[in-house]
């Protein structure tokens, strides 16, 4: 069974930093690209960042503007999101995601970890 477990969220003031982790199991982590998504309150889920399976290429949402860094440790089956200079608009539930084909392309999600950026 594919399991994705996010951690590291919390409350932080604007300009602060957080490091999110996504611990995975149930699949060969090193074979799959991974992504972070987020869902702000009352808004739709949006892509934050994607990292290829070797960790050599990246896609970031335009809103990141150099503030976030996605990474992975294939030896630990874990993906990370380092967030700095956080802004109130970064407030959201952050989700770990992997897409894989079985008989159909399927999204797997973690339970989410909440990030609140406020004064």
N, C-alpha and C positions, 0 to 999 in steps of 0.2 A: 504494500500500500504506500502510495506517495504521501509523505507528510512534510509540511513546511511550517516551521515555527519561528515567528518573528519575536524579537526582543530588543530592548534598548530604548524604547520610547519613554516619554515623560514630559514634564512641563519645564519650559526654559524661557528665559527672557529674550527679547529681540537682540540679535547679535551673538547669541550663544551657539553652542555646538552640541551635537549628539551623534553617536555612532550606533546605527541599527545593525542587527545581525539576523540572518535567516539560516537556521539550522535545518538540514534536510536529511531525509532517509527514504528508503523504499524505491530508489532508482539510482542509476549510475550517474551521479552528479556531474562528473567530469565530461560527460558526453553531451550536455545540454546547455544552451544559452539560458540565462536567467534574467529576470527583470524585477524591478521595484515599481509598483504602482502606488498611487495615493488617492484618497477620496476625502476632499474637504467637506465640512458640514454643509448639507443641503446641495451639494454639487455632484457632478458625475465623476467617476473614477478616471484618472489620467495616468499616462505613463510618465514615470520619473526617469528611469534609466534602464538600459539593457547592457549586459555584458556577454560576450561570446564564450563558448565553452572553454577555450584555452585562456581566456582573460586578456586577449590581445587587442580587442576592438570594443568600442563603446558607442552607445547612443544615449544622448541626454535630451530631456525636454528643454525647450528654449528658456523656460523660467529659471533654470538652474544657474546659468551665467557664471560658471566656474566655481560655484559654492559647494557643490556636491561631488563626491567621488565614489564611484561604484568599484568594488573589487571582489575577488573570490579567492578562497583557499581550497583547492580541489583535494588536498590531503585531508582536510577537515570537513569536507562536504558542506561548506558554509559560505554564504555570500554576505557582503557588508555594504552599508551605505554610510559614508562619512559626510555629515552635514555641518557646514559652518555658516556663520553670518546668517543665522535663521531669521526669518521674517514672519510677521503674523499670518501672511497668506500661505505659509508653509504648514499651518495647522491642518491636520488631516489624520486619518487612519492610514497607515502605511502597510502595504501588503507585498509579500513575496509571491512570485509567480514563476511557473515553468509551463511551457507549452510543449506537448509531445503528441505524436501520432500513435494511436492504437489502430482502431478501424476508422477513426475520425480525429481531427485535430482537437485536442482537449486541453483546457486550461485547468491548472491546479493552483490552489490558493492557500495561503496560511490564514490564520485567524485574525491577523492584523495586530499592529502595535500603534498606540495613539501618541501623536506628537502634538503638543499644545504650545504655541509660541505667543506669549502675551506679557504685558507689563503688570 
